[in-house]
Amino acid sequence: MKITVPYGSGQVSCEVPDARPVNVVRVLSPEPGDETEEGIVRRSLADPISSPRLSELARGKKRVVILTSDHTRPVPSGVILPLMCEEIRMGSPDADITILIGVGSHRAATRGEIALKFGKEFAAREKIVNHDPLGRDLISLGNLPSGGDLVVSRMAAEADLLTADGFIEPHQFAGFSGGRKIVLPGIASLETVLASHNAEFTVHPRARPGSLAGNPFHIDMLYAARAANLAFIVNVALTHSKRIAASFAGDMEKAHLAGCGFVLAHAGADVPRTPIVITSNGGYPLDQNIYQATKSIMTADSACSDGGVIIAVNECRDGCGARTFYDSFRGARSLDALLDEIAGRGRTGTIPDQWVTQLTASIVRNRRVIFVTDAPKEMVENFRMTYAPTLEGALAEADGMLAERGIFGAPITVLPDAVSLIVNGTPPQT
């Protein structure tokens, strides 16, 4: 049998004996039929959920801001944003439209990444800017339910009309991506992001994929989106090939919930735990750095039996992806010391990328993780993971680790697109 896993813009593979148990688990890919991606989005714009049409909302509005995700997200903005701009100008031909990239705590998108994501022609004719979470163009909107200061982009908060695009998939602690998340963390100040993404919330029992009710991250994010007056969204669900399968336009909360329900119907899977789990983010752009690649490792953890081995297959062409994340591991005396330090910081002491550090360290402390990647070997090892240049070599390494415990020919679970999957009974609370 040949195991094939997405890797960057291509794939990697290896062969195993036919007699060896291999379970490949994929999300049930929603199929759009013969309708074009543009047609799917147009239909949702023509019949929005719990909202007037975007063209009606735009009437008389001069300063219009469309929030959009950064280069690390596979949002098909090249399809969605031209249609949103067209709809806005139907209602307000002279509208001054700004596309504001919600980078959260990530780095700004480069001009090349902007052209690639939005299309060269669109990027050349429209005003597209990166949000700066450390900049001066910020405004306070009070306090989050969790107690932290809510500070966001002034440009967005003072717009005559604030809208957003996005896509919906399971999220490791926010329940689902999309919707309200484009405001927090998307266009929030770094201080606000840190206040919400604290150690207490990261390990909260409701902060799980597919879970919204009682999720402290969701509560903060929803509050922030309302406070910023996010009036209209266009969020999509994607197929395995990252094409638009469905579009949900309209009210920020209700359209997002409708999209979450659609994704949930396709994303849940009861996966028997096995000693070896091969996992991937599903290729570029989601596997462009180790920071993002940890999402597939977190999903694999739910499918791996006690004492098992996770093989993470992610290209990571941009290396670690977040310097603070990397430095936290590299400078730690031990994983126990690192986790104790994080737990002791409290809500007000959060540092950048702490949430990913905390979740990753918790897994690596308890499991062997082998990383197939283009990232440097030393970098992988500083994350307390085992480097492997090939999937074949990684599987041989995993077999060797298990053989030390008397386990031979162990069953394998393969999660080729793990970030889109909700594994083993995660509560679908909406």
Stockholm file with secondary structure:
# STOCKHOLM 1.0

chainA/1-430         MKITVPYGSGQVSCEVPDARPVNVVRVLSPEPGDETEEGIVRRSLADPISSPRLSELARGKKRVVILTSDHTRPVPSGVILPLMCEEIRMGSPDADITILIGVGSHRAATRGEIALKFGKEFAAREKIVNHDPLGRDLISLGNLPSGGDLVVSRMAAEADLLTADGFIEPHQFAGFSGGRKIVLPGIASLETVLASHNAEFTVHPRARPGSLAGNPFHIDMLYAARAANLAFIVNVALTHSKRIAASFAGDMEKAHLAGCGFVLAHAGADVPRTPIVITSNGGYPLDQNIYQATKSIMTADSACSDGGVIIAVNECRDGCGARTFYDSFRGARSLDALLDEIAGRGRTGTIPDQWVTQLTASIVRNRRVIFVTDAPKEMVENFRMTYAPTLEGALAEADGMLAERGIFGAPITVLPDAVSLIVNGTPPQT
#=GR chainA/1-430 SS CEEEEEETTEEEEEECCTTSCEEECCCCCCCCTTCCHHHHHHHHHHSCBSSCCHHHHHTTCCEEEEEEECTTSCCCHHHHHHHHHHHHHHHCTTCEEEEEEECTTSCCCCHHHHHHHHCHHHHHHSEEEECCTTSSCEEEEEECTTSCEEEEEHHHHTCSEEEEEEECCEETTTEESSGGGGTTTTTBCHHHHHHHSCHHHHTCTTCSTTCCTTCHHHHHHHHHHHHTTEEEEEEEEECTTSCEEEEEEESHHHHHHHHHHHHHHHHEECCCCEEEEEECCCSTTTTSSHHHHHHHHHHHHTTEEEEEEEEEECCCTTTTSCHHHHHHHHTCSCHHHHHHHHHTSCTTCCCTTHHHHHHHHHHHHHSEEEEESSSCHHHHHHTTCEEESSHHHHHHHHHHHHHTTTCCSCCEEEETTGGGCEESSCCCCC
#=GC SS_cons         CEEEEEETTEEEEEECCTTSCEEECCCCCCCCTTCCHHHHHHHHHHSCBSSCCHHHHHTTCCEEEEEEECTTSCCCHHHHHHHHHHHHHHHCTTCEEEEEEECTTSCCCCHHHHHHHHCHHHHHHSEEEECCTTSSCEEEEEECTTSCEEEEEHHHHTCSEEEEEEECCEETTTEESSGGGGTTTTTBCHHHHHHHSCHHHHTCTTCSTTCCTTCHHHHHHHHHHHHTTEEEEEEEEECTTSCEEEEEEESHHHHHHHHHHHHHHHHEECCCCEEEEEECCCSTTTTSSHHHHHHHHHHHHTTEEEEEEEEEECCCTTTTSCHHHHHHHHTCSCHHHHHHHHHTSCTTCCCTTHHHHHHHHHHHHHSEEEEESSSCHHHHHHTTCEEESSHHHHHHHHHHHHHTTTCCSCCEEEETTGGGCEESSCCCCC
//
